């Protein structure tokens, strides 16, 4: 593999790991570990801890997919791997 290819995959893995860290924090941290503290706050009439466990983690997951697509497209263009090239 070339140096440029190694840099691309290193950046891609770094992106994936950072997004997985956000997902883990929201899914496990906010929905399980901090649920009791968050339940003191209401959000649209629901306890915030319950909302994160039932709805919020799914919304964040979909948002992380969109962020990943956007960032990988930028990464592809940076390294000359875009679809139009």
Secondary structure, 3 states (H helix, E strand, C coil): CCHHHHHHHHHHHHHHHHHHHHHHHHHHHHHHHCHHHHCCCEECCEEHHHHHHHHHHHHHHHHHHHHHHHHHHHHHHHCCCCCCC
